[in-house]
């Protein structure tokens, strides 16, 4: 790591709003003040890396995903955002790209240390706002004669594995300002694994799926050695970041849900409850459901933790 990057890390380690002097830091690390300021503001790439920008639509998608992770009490670190952006761009982005990204979205994102808070302090949701949702759900079930044993709920859960320590996170600014989310469930991560689970209303479960982080798409045998053959089937997939994407969402729908639930419904309709994550509401995903008599019901915004 060069000395300018060390100076930038010292700046980033400060609490939000804490004052600092480029001049003093430049003197401390023996670097040029103007160069330090430019690099911290994301104007110049370290080590001569070419500037790489995401398409505005991809940046918007990333901002929304950070908001989703914040809502789930999993605000990402700068390193995780760098991996997410690299996944979207199809090639590596630098640390200073993350700085520029944050500067471009000051109204939506904030870099801050999570403050300790028990999960019991999460505000309780009012059941009244869900009444219309359940009314519409019942109407659809009656319209398509959906049987109770044909109702399924799918959800994804991301797990952070690795180092434990106090690490700066990127929060959704709106949620930070409202003091709704200021802490991660776990602080610090070096790896990200996503579990996709689906359960039927009769208590039966579909085969779980694991999404591993693998840049080349290859899954190592050591990752799945702990799975005991014969107990249950486990589908394993991978993405460069370890989180779901459009291809994985559609693959799960075809290879897991359709294959394992078709026998339940015979010629009838199935109801699949899920959140509104981008990989679940693509045109390919929706069209496949339509062609295979799968009714989709997306949860109300910010309600998956209570429903």
Residue frames as qw, qx, qy, qz and C-alpha x, y, z in Angstrom:
[[0.000, 0.888, 0.459, 0.000, 0.00, 0.00, 0.00],
 [0.415, 0.452, -0.045, 0.788, 1.43, 3.42, -0.96],
 [0.222, -0.190, -0.483, 0.825, 1.70, 6.25, 1.57],
 [0.309, -0.084, -0.154, -0.935, -1.14, 8.24, 0.00],
 [0.630, -0.269, -0.632, -0.362, -3.46, 5.25, 0.37],
 [0.479, -0.252, -0.672, 0.506, -2.42, 4.96, 4.02],
 [0.015, 0.073, 0.207, -0.975, -3.32, 8.62, 4.50],
 [0.490, -0.162, -0.415, -0.749, -6.69, 8.03, 2.82],
 [0.610, -0.286, -0.739, 0.010, -7.39, 5.09, 5.12],
 [0.267, -0.204, -0.534, 0.776, -6.70, 7.31, 8.14],
 [0.268, -0.018, -0.078, -0.960, -9.20, 9.84, 6.79],
 [0.609, -0.177, -0.580, -0.512, -11.81, 7.12, 6.21],
 [0.506, -0.195, -0.778, 0.318, -11.32, 5.73, 9.73],
 [0.024, -0.032, 0.355, -0.934, -12.63, 8.95, 11.29],
 [0.176, 0.515, 0.764, -0.346, -16.14, 9.33, 12.63],
 [0.231, 0.673, 0.527, 0.466, -18.71, 11.09, 10.38],
 [0.100, -0.953, -0.168, -0.232, -18.27, 14.86, 10.59],
 [0.681, -0.582, 0.077, 0.437, -14.89, 14.65, 12.34],
 [0.281, 0.939, -0.166, -0.108, -12.62, 17.41, 11.04],
 [0.820, -0.179, 0.279, 0.467, -9.21, 16.77, 9.49],
 [0.103, 0.873, -0.242, -0.412, -6.55, 18.69, 7.60],
 [0.880, 0.455, 0.008, 0.140, -5.16, 17.56, 4.25],
 [0.248, 0.827, -0.400, 0.307, -2.11, 19.71, 4.96],
 [0.484, -0.590, 0.581, -0.283, -1.36, 18.03, 8.29],
 [0.922, 0.029, 0.380, -0.065, -1.90, 14.53, 6.91],
 [0.718, 0.664, -0.126, 0.165, 0.23, 15.27, 3.85],
 [0.022, 0.785, -0.534, 0.313, 3.04, 16.41, 6.14],
 [0.720, -0.383, 0.521, -0.251, 2.62, 13.36, 8.39],
 [0.899, 0.155, 0.405, 0.056, 2.88, 10.90, 5.50],
 [0.330, -0.482, 0.483, 0.652, 5.30, 12.92, 3.39],
 [0.404, 0.427, 0.711, 0.386, 3.02, 13.30, 0.38],
 [0.037, 0.154, 0.229, 0.960, 1.78, 16.19, -1.75],
 [0.263, 0.297, 0.568, -0.721, -1.31, 17.86, -0.25],
 [0.524, 0.369, -0.187, -0.745, -3.04, 18.43, -3.61],
 [0.435, 0.182, -0.844, -0.256, -2.43, 14.85, -4.73],
 [0.029, -0.130, -0.896, 0.425, -3.80, 13.54, -1.44],
 [0.383, 0.350, 0.332, -0.788, -6.92, 15.69, -1.73],
 [0.542, 0.330, -0.458, -0.623, -7.54, 14.61, -5.33],
 [0.344, 0.097, -0.933, -0.046, -7.07, 10.95, -4.53],
 [0.101, 0.202, 0.788, -0.572, -9.36, 11.11, -1.50],
 [0.468, 0.427, 0.178, -0.753, -12.07, 12.79, -3.54],
 [0.722, 0.251, 0.644, 0.023, -11.75, 10.11, -6.16],
 [0.419, 0.828, -0.118, -0.353, -10.41, 12.28, -8.98],
 [0.315, 0.652, -0.681, -0.108, -7.20, 10.30, -9.60],
 [0.972, -0.066, -0.185, -0.126, -6.74, 6.50, -9.76],
 [0.518, -0.672, 0.526, 0.053, -4.09, 4.90, -7.55],
 [0.590, -0.235, 0.711, 0.301, -1.29, 2.97, -9.25],
 [0.115, 0.318, -0.559, -0.757, -2.30, 4.25, -12.69],
 [0.278, 0.339, 0.899, -0.010, -5.53, 2.20, -12.84],
 [0.066, -0.241, -0.474, -0.844, -7.87, 3.39, -15.53],
 [0.389, 0.082, 0.397, -0.827, -11.05, 5.02, -14.30],
 [0.158, -0.183, -0.919, -0.313, -13.96, 2.69, -14.70],
 [0.394, 0.019, 0.264, -0.880, -17.57, 3.76, -14.42],
 [0.258, 0.314, 0.911, -0.066, -20.73, 1.73, -14.21],
 [0.091, -0.450, -0.561, -0.689, -23.71, 2.52, -16.36],
 [0.269, -0.279, 0.263, -0.883, -26.02, 4.90, -14.42],
 [0.804, -0.215, -0.271, -0.483, -28.65, 2.15, -14.30],
 [0.775, -0.012, -0.569, 0.273, -26.14, -0.19, -12.66],
 [0.170, 0.225, -0.473, 0.835, -25.19, 2.46, -10.11],
 [0.553, -0.282, 0.027, -0.784, -28.86, 2.93, -9.28],
 [0.874, -0.125, -0.440, -0.164, -29.20, -0.84, -8.86],
 [0.583, 0.105, -0.583, 0.556, -26.21, -0.87, -6.53],
 [0.151, -0.288, 0.312, -0.893, -27.61, 2.00, -4.43],
 [0.754, -0.240, -0.145, -0.594, -30.89, 0.10, -4.08],
 [0.837, -0.027, -0.536, 0.110, -29.07, -3.07, -3.11],
 [0.294, 0.206, -0.543, 0.759, -27.15, -1.21, -0.40],
 [0.459, -0.280, 0.137, -0.832, -30.50, 0.07, 0.88],
 [0.870, -0.141, -0.359, -0.308, -31.81, -3.51, 0.95],
 [0.687, 0.071, -0.584, 0.425, -28.77, -4.74, 2.86],
 [0.004, -0.286, 0.400, -0.871, -29.06, -1.83, 5.29],
 [0.679, -0.276, -0.071, -0.677, -32.70, -2.71, 5.93],
 [0.917, -0.096, -0.383, -0.052, -31.63, -6.28, 6.67],
 [0.558, -0.790, 0.251, 0.019, -29.06, -5.01, 9.19],
 [0.838, -0.058, 0.320, 0.438, -26.18, -5.95, 6.86],
 [0.243, 0.946, -0.109, -0.185, -24.73, -2.64, 5.64],
 [0.906, 0.274, -0.023, 0.321, -21.78, -3.49, 3.38],
 [0.514, -0.605, 0.185, 0.580, -18.16, -2.49, 3.81],
 [0.256, 0.774, -0.319, -0.484, -16.24, -0.53, 1.18],
 [0.138, -0.336, 0.889, 0.279, -14.55, -3.76, 0.11],
 [0.416, 0.354, 0.831, -0.099, -17.90, -5.46, -0.41],
 [0.403, 0.799, 0.173, -0.412, -19.17, -2.55, -2.51],
 [0.060, 0.650, -0.620, -0.435, -16.00, -2.79, -4.57],
 [0.250, -0.037, 0.955, 0.158, -16.75, -6.48, -5.23],
 [0.429, 0.594, 0.619, -0.282, -20.40, -5.79, -6.01],
 [0.303, 0.819, -0.122, -0.472, -19.44, -3.06, -8.50],
 [0.063, -0.464, 0.804, 0.365, -16.81, -5.30, -10.10],
 [0.386, 0.237, 0.891, -0.026, -19.48, -7.96, -10.54],
 [0.412, 0.760, 0.380, -0.328, -21.80, -5.50, -12.27],
 [0.183, 0.820, -0.345, -0.418, -19.03, -4.00, -14.42],
 [0.956, 0.293, -0.003, 0.023, -17.62, -7.37, -15.44],
 [0.661, 0.387, -0.318, 0.559, -14.10, -6.26, -14.49],
 [0.547, -0.411, -0.443, 0.579, -12.28, -5.01, -11.42],
 [0.004, -0.894, -0.092, -0.438, -12.90, -1.52, -10.08],
 [0.453, 0.283, -0.502, 0.681, -10.48, 0.23, -7.74],
 [0.329, -0.487, -0.610, 0.532, -10.83, 1.41, -4.15],
 [0.040, -0.282, -0.039, 0.958, -10.97, 5.01, -5.31],
 [0.251, -0.273, -0.653, -0.660, -13.90, 4.18, -7.57],
 [0.378, -0.554, -0.726, 0.153, -15.82, 3.46, -4.37],
 [0.220, -0.434, -0.250, 0.837, -14.91, 6.94, -3.10],
 [0.112, 0.045, -0.378, -0.918, -16.20, 8.53, -6.30],
 [0.329, -0.386, -0.801, -0.318, -19.33, 6.40, -6.13],
 [0.325, -0.573, -0.608, 0.443, -20.07, 7.64, -2.60],
 [0.103, -0.347, -0.004, 0.932, -19.43, 11.25, -3.64],
 [0.183, -0.112, -0.598, -0.772, -21.91, 10.84, -6.51],
 [0.502, -0.473, -0.648, -0.323, -24.68, 9.64, -4.19],
 [0.132, 0.165, -0.564, 0.798, -24.44, 11.81, -1.04],
 [0.534, -0.180, 0.069, -0.823, -28.22, 11.96, -0.71],
 [0.891, -0.062, -0.295, -0.339, -28.58, 8.19, -0.58],
 [0.881, -0.031, -0.375, 0.288, -25.43, 6.79, 1.05],
 [0.240, -0.876, 0.309, -0.284, -23.31, 7.60, 4.08],
 [0.702, 0.226, -0.595, 0.319, -20.04, 6.10, 5.29],
 [0.411, -0.644, 0.311, -0.565, -20.12, 5.56, 9.05],
 [0.149, 0.178, -0.929, 0.287, -19.32, 3.18, 11.88],
 [0.574, -0.429, -0.592, -0.368, -22.25, 1.06, 13.02],
 [0.248, -0.450, 0.498, -0.699, -23.40, 1.74, 16.56],
 [0.133, -0.038, -0.975, 0.171, -24.19, -1.18, 18.84],
 [0.553, -0.062, 0.112, -0.824, -27.88, -1.91, 19.19],
 [0.373, 0.037, 0.910, -0.174, -29.83, -4.96, 20.21],
 [0.116, -0.187, -0.767, -0.603, -32.14, -6.45, 17.62],
 [0.131, -0.572, -0.776, 0.231, -34.92, -6.14, 20.23],
 [0.036, -0.544, -0.161, 0.823, -34.86, -2.38, 19.68],
 [0.040, 0.129, 0.664, 0.736, -36.13, -2.71, 16.12],
 [0.408, 0.100, 0.190, -0.888, -39.41, -0.88, 15.85],
 [0.385, 0.271, 0.876, -0.100, -42.48, -3.08, 15.70],
 [0.093, -0.085, -0.555, -0.822, -44.52, -2.84, 12.50],
 [0.504, 0.165, 0.359, -0.768, -48.22, -2.03, 12.52],
 [0.363, 0.170, 0.907, 0.128, -50.40, -4.91, 11.31],
 [0.401, 0.694, 0.369, -0.470, -52.92, -2.46, 9.88],
 [0.235, 0.692, -0.405, -0.550, -50.77, -1.62, 6.88],
 [0.064, -0.207, 0.938, 0.271, -50.74, -5.28, 5.85],
 [0.513, 0.322, 0.660, -0.444, -54.52, -5.79, 5.84],
 [0.593, 0.640, -0.087, -0.481, -55.00, -4.74, 2.22],
 [0.193, 0.522, -0.804, -0.209, -52.09, -6.90, 1.10],
 [0.220, -0.020, 0.962, -0.163, -53.58, -10.02, 2.68],
 [0.567, 0.485, 0.405, -0.529, -57.03, -9.19, 1.31],
 [0.519, 0.641, -0.384, -0.415, -55.66, -9.06, -2.23],
 [0.027, 0.377, -0.925, -0.031, -53.72, -12.26, -1.58],
 [0.433, 0.183, 0.814, -0.340, -56.86, -14.14, -0.52],
 [0.597, 0.601, 0.112, -0.520, -58.76, -12.85, -3.56],
 [0.378, 0.590, -0.647, -0.300, -56.05, -14.14, -5.90],
 [0.144, -0.185, 0.964, -0.127, -55.96, -17.51, -4.16],
 [0.533, 0.371, 0.629, -0.428, -59.73, -17.86, -4.55],
 [0.528, 0.661, -0.167, -0.507, -59.65, -16.69, -8.17],
 [0.461, 0.514, -0.703, -0.170, -57.06, -19.30, -9.18],
 [0.932, -0.253, -0.108, -0.238, -58.19, -21.96, -6.70],
 [0.349, 0.550, -0.673, 0.350, -54.78, -22.16, -5.05],
 [0.829, -0.393, -0.395, -0.041, -54.74, -24.97, -2.49],
 [0.470, -0.849, 0.230, -0.073, -53.07, -24.43, 0.92],
 [0.830, -0.272, 0.384, 0.300, -50.49, -27.09, 0.07],
 [0.646, 0.506, 0.278, 0.499, -49.51, -25.14, -3.05],
 [0.062, -0.983, 0.033, -0.171, -48.33, -22.00, -1.23],
 [0.831, -0.018, -0.129, 0.540, -44.58, -21.44, -0.98],
 [0.161, -0.982, 0.073, 0.059, -42.36, -18.81, 0.59],
 [0.816, 0.238, -0.063, 0.523, -38.86, -18.21, -0.73],
 [0.190, -0.976, 0.108, 0.016, -36.21, -15.98, 0.82],
 [0.718, 0.422, -0.311, 0.458, -32.49, -15.35, 0.63],
 [0.558, -0.825, 0.048, 0.080, -30.13, -14.81, 3.52],
 [0.556, 0.662, -0.361, 0.350, -26.61, -13.50, 3.14],
 [0.798, -0.564, -0.044, 0.206, -23.92, -14.55, 5.61],
 [0.226, 0.868, -0.389, 0.208, -20.73, -12.65, 6.25],
 [0.947, -0.244, -0.050, 0.205, -17.83, -14.92, 7.09],
 [0.624, 0.476, -0.208, 0.584, -14.32, -14.03, 8.14],
 [0.342, 0.157, -0.435, 0.818, -12.74, -11.36, 10.25],
 [0.345, -0.785, -0.514, 0.027, -14.42, -9.86, 13.28],
 [0.420, -0.203, -0.129, 0.875, -13.72, -6.25, 14.10],
 [0.138, 0.782, 0.315, -0.520, -14.90, -2.68, 13.90],
 [0.395, 0.101, 0.573, 0.711, -15.11, -1.90, 10.20],
 [0.230, 0.367, 0.028, -0.901, -16.56, 1.13, 8.48],
 [0.370, 0.408, 0.830, 0.087, -19.80, 0.43, 6.63],
 [0.099, -0.052, -0.350, -0.930, -21.80, 2.13, 3.89],
 [0.183, 0.430, 0.772, -0.432, -25.36, 2.81, 5.06],
 [0.083, 0.663, 0.570, 0.478, -28.46, 3.99, 3.26],
 [0.140, 0.182, -0.236, 0.944, -28.42, 7.68, 4.21],
 [0.498, -0.415, -0.244, -0.721, -32.21, 7.90, 4.61],
 [0.812, -0.377, -0.445, -0.032, -32.21, 5.04, 7.12],
 [0.562, -0.014, -0.399, 0.724, -29.17, 6.46, 8.94],
 [0.066, -0.317, 0.062, -0.944, -30.74, 9.92, 9.30],
 [0.665, -0.415, -0.254, -0.567, -33.97, 8.39, 10.62],
 [0.225, -0.477, 0.751, -0.397, -31.85, 6.40, 13.11],
 [0.913, 0.011, 0.005, -0.408, -33.62, 3.27, 11.95],
 [0.971, 0.064, -0.039, 0.228, -30.47, 1.33, 11.12],
 [0.045, 0.903, -0.403, 0.144, -27.09, 2.21, 12.57],
 [0.442, -0.495, 0.746, -0.058, -25.65, -1.20, 13.26],
 [0.604, 0.263, -0.684, -0.313, -24.83, -4.38, 11.35],
 [0.923, -0.318, -0.035, -0.214, -25.72, -7.76, 12.79],
 [0.853, -0.235, 0.133, 0.446, -22.04, -8.64, 12.33],
 [0.106, 0.959, -0.185, -0.189, -19.26, -6.13, 11.79],
 [0.152, -0.619, 0.720, 0.274, -16.54, -7.24, 9.43],
 [0.889, 0.277, 0.329, -0.154, -16.42, -9.66, 6.55],
 [0.142, -0.520, 0.678, 0.499, -14.03, -11.27, 4.16],
 [0.015, -0.079, -0.905, -0.418, -16.45, -13.61, 2.41],
 [0.524, 0.144, 0.168, -0.822, -20.12, -13.55, 1.46],
 [0.039, -0.088, -0.973, -0.208, -22.33, -16.63, 1.05],
 [0.520, -0.013, 0.010, -0.854, -26.04, -16.55, 0.25],
 [0.171, 0.131, 0.970, -0.111, -28.55, -19.25, 1.23],
 [0.469, -0.035, -0.330, -0.818, -31.77, -19.59, -0.78],
 [0.111, 0.112, 0.937, -0.313, -34.52, -21.38, 1.16],
 [0.484, -0.110, -0.346, -0.796, -38.12, -22.18, 0.27],
 [0.123, 0.080, 0.906, -0.397, -40.82, -23.72, 2.48],
 [0.306, -0.362, -0.678, -0.562, -44.38, -24.85, 1.77],
 [0.456, -0.428, 0.161, -0.763, -47.34, -23.95, 3.96],
 [0.917, -0.229, -0.244, -0.217, -47.71, -27.63, 4.86],
 [0.614, -0.703, 0.358, 0.037, -44.27, -27.55, 6.49],
 [0.887, 0.141, 0.264, 0.350, -42.35, -29.35, 3.76],
 [0.140, -0.823, 0.269, 0.480, -39.20, -27.74, 2.40],
 [0.764, 0.637, -0.099, 0.031, -37.47, -27.53, -0.94],
 [0.838, -0.020, -0.061, 0.543, -33.81, -28.33, -1.40],
 [0.217, -0.894, 0.018, 0.392, -31.74, -25.41, -0.12],
 [0.689, 0.604, 0.033, 0.399, -29.36, -23.58, -2.44],
 [0.535, -0.659, 0.065, 0.525, -25.97, -22.10, -1.58],
 [0.503, 0.832, 0.013, 0.233, -24.43, -19.27, -3.58],
 [0.730, -0.415, 0.065, 0.539, -20.66, -19.14, -3.13],
 [0.120, 0.920, -0.219, -0.302, -18.27, -16.40, -4.09],
 [0.741, -0.079, 0.526, 0.410, -16.20, -17.69, -7.01],
 [0.103, 0.674, -0.254, -0.687, -14.66, -15.40, -9.59],
 [0.146, 0.303, -0.788, -0.515, -14.32, -18.14, -12.22],
 [0.755, -0.034, -0.196, -0.625, -17.60, -19.89, -11.44],
 [0.636, 0.116, -0.759, 0.082, -15.86, -23.01, -10.10],
 [0.675, -0.598, 0.125, -0.415, -17.02, -24.44, -6.78],
 [0.194, 0.492, -0.819, 0.223, -14.35, -26.16, -4.72],
 [0.680, -0.201, -0.699, -0.098, -15.05, -29.61, -3.30],
 [0.348, -0.060, -0.640, 0.682, -13.89, -28.50, 0.15],
 [0.266, -0.150, 0.088, -0.948, -16.76, -26.00, 0.30],
 [0.757, -0.129, -0.180, -0.614, -19.41, -28.74, 0.25],
 [0.422, 0.194, -0.868, 0.177, -17.59, -31.57, 2.07],
 [0.173, -0.048, 0.689, -0.702, -19.68, -30.96, 5.20],
 [0.696, 0.084, -0.080, -0.709, -22.93, -31.79, 3.38],
 [0.418, -0.154, 0.887, -0.123, -23.87, -35.34, 4.31],
 [0.347, 0.097, -0.701, -0.615, -25.01, -37.32, 1.30],
 [0.310, -0.291, -0.902, -0.074, -28.43, -38.87, 1.68],
 [0.068, -0.433, -0.584, 0.683, -29.83, -36.40, 4.20],
 [0.339, 0.811, 0.326, -0.349, -31.03, -33.89, 1.63],
 [0.621, 0.481, 0.280, 0.552, -30.22, -32.43, -1.76],
 [0.219, -0.785, -0.035, 0.578, -28.31, -29.18, -1.84],
 [0.604, 0.694, 0.218, 0.324, -27.95, -27.06, -4.95],
 [0.482, -0.576, 0.090, 0.654, -24.72, -25.09, -5.18],
 [0.474, 0.794, 0.226, 0.306, -24.18, -22.07, -7.40],
 [0.544, -0.379, -0.024, 0.748, -21.65, -19.28, -7.58],
 [0.283, 0.915, 0.180, 0.223, -21.26, -15.65, -8.57],
 [0.518, 0.450, -0.278, 0.673, -18.25, -13.33, -8.45],
 [0.170, -0.541, 0.279, -0.775, -19.70, -11.56, -5.40],
 [0.130, -0.076, -0.920, 0.362, -21.48, -14.39, -3.58],
 [0.364, 0.345, 0.464, -0.730, -24.90, -12.80, -3.90],
 [0.545, 0.463, 0.699, 0.019, -27.79, -13.57, -6.19],
 [0.058, 0.359, -0.343, -0.866, -28.19, -12.14, -9.66],
 [0.663, 0.307, -0.074, -0.679, -30.67, -12.39, -12.54],
 [0.577, 0.299, -0.730, -0.212, -29.20, -15.61, -13.95],
 [0.118, 0.080, -0.907, 0.396, -29.08, -17.34, -10.57],
 [0.450, 0.153, 0.433, -0.766, -32.63, -16.28, -9.72],
 [0.729, 0.310, -0.264, -0.550, -33.97, -17.76, -12.96],
 [0.451, 0.283, -0.846, 0.028, -31.84, -20.90, -12.57],
 [0.141, -0.021, 0.809, -0.570, -33.24, -21.46, -9.07],
 [0.614, 0.228, 0.176, -0.735, -36.80, -21.02, -10.38],
 [0.728, 0.341, -0.458, -0.380, -36.31, -23.61, -13.11],
 [0.540, 0.282, -0.782, 0.131, -34.05, -26.18, -11.48],
 [0.066, 0.007, -0.804, 0.591, -35.30, -26.09, -7.90],
 [0.414, 0.186, 0.395, -0.799, -38.78, -24.60, -7.57],
 [0.686, 0.276, -0.287, -0.609, -40.41, -25.86, -10.78],
 [0.516, 0.235, -0.822, -0.058, -38.82, -29.28, -10.60],
 [0.167, -0.013, -0.868, 0.468, -39.66, -29.92, -6.94],
 [0.310, 0.244, 0.484, -0.781, -43.15, -28.39, -6.74],
 [0.442, 0.137, -0.526, -0.714, -44.74, -29.40, -10.04],
 [0.370, -0.138, -0.918, -0.047, -45.79, -32.77, -8.59],
 [0.015, 0.285, 0.651, -0.704, -47.59, -30.97, -5.73],
 [0.334, 0.407, 0.114, -0.843, -49.83, -28.93, -7.98],
 [0.539, 0.332, 0.756, 0.164, -50.39, -31.29, -10.91],
 [0.282, 0.517, 0.482, 0.648, -52.31, -29.03, -13.31],
 [0.230, -0.894, -0.381, 0.055, -53.21, -26.38, -10.71],
 [0.206, 0.839, -0.167, 0.476, -51.62, -23.06, -9.79],
 [0.692, -0.292, -0.377, 0.542, -48.87, -22.54, -7.25],
 [0.101, -0.972, -0.052, -0.205, -48.36, -19.37, -5.23],
 [0.734, 0.048, -0.229, 0.637, -44.79, -18.18, -4.63],
 [0.262, -0.959, -0.105, -0.005, -44.24, -15.49, -2.00],
 [0.733, 0.014, -0.036, 0.680, -40.97, -13.56, -2.16],
 [0.178, -0.736, -0.094, 0.647, -39.44, -10.13, -1.75],
 [0.511, 0.841, 0.141, -0.109, -38.96, -7.60, -4.52],
 [0.471, -0.544, 0.480, 0.503, -35.24, -8.16, -5.08],
 [0.349, 0.624, -0.373, -0.591, -34.17, -7.41, -8.64],
 [0.075, 0.258, -0.930, -0.251, -33.32, -11.03, -9.48],
 [0.242, 0.303, 0.887, -0.252, -36.90, -12.06, -8.62],
 [0.366, 0.720, 0.394, -0.438, -38.79, -9.54, -10.73],
 [0.075, -0.373, 0.594, 0.709, -37.00, -9.69, -14.09],
 [0.663, 0.307, -0.186, -0.657, -39.02, -10.20, -17.24],
 [0.493, 0.240, -0.827, -0.124, -37.55, -13.68, -17.76],
 [0.005, 0.011, 0.863, -0.505, -38.47, -14.66, -14.19],
 [0.470, 0.268, 0.343, -0.768, -42.02, -13.32, -14.50],
 [0.631, 0.337, -0.420, -0.558, -42.61, -14.83, -17.94],
 [0.337, 0.160, -0.927, 0.043, -41.42, -18.25, -16.82],
 [0.190, 0.139, 0.752, -0.615, -43.81, -18.13, -13.87],
 [0.565, 0.337, 0.044, -0.752, -46.68, -17.16, -16.16],
 [0.587, 0.325, -0.636, -0.381, -45.94, -20.02, -18.56],
 [0.418, 0.056, -0.890, 0.171, -45.79, -22.57, -15.74],
 [0.545, -0.616, -0.444, -0.355, -48.82, -21.53, -13.66],
 [0.545, -0.258, -0.457, 0.654, -46.80, -19.96, -10.88],
 [0.113, -0.912, -0.261, -0.297, -48.44, -16.94, -9.26],
 [0.491, 0.166, -0.348, 0.781, -46.01, -14.39, -7.84],
 [0.357, -0.878, -0.289, -0.135, -46.79, -12.37, -4.72],
 [0.469, 0.381, -0.320, 0.730, -44.19, -9.79, -3.79],
 [0.422, -0.562, -0.540, 0.463, -44.10, -8.68, -0.17],
 [0.001, 0.983, 0.151, 0.103, -44.85, -5.03, 0.64],
 [0.441, 0.647, -0.354, 0.511, -41.68, -2.90, 0.77],
 [0.026, 0.482, -0.610, 0.628, -39.58, -3.29, 3.92],
 [0.756, -0.286, 0.147, -0.570, -41.78, -6.08, 5.28],
 [0.770, 0.199, -0.604, -0.043, -39.85, -9.31, 4.81],
 [0.217, 0.266, -0.758, 0.556, -38.49, -9.29, 8.36],
 [0.416, -0.024, 0.529, -0.739, -42.03, -9.29, 9.81],
 [0.813, 0.230, -0.034, -0.533, -43.93, -11.32, 7.22]]
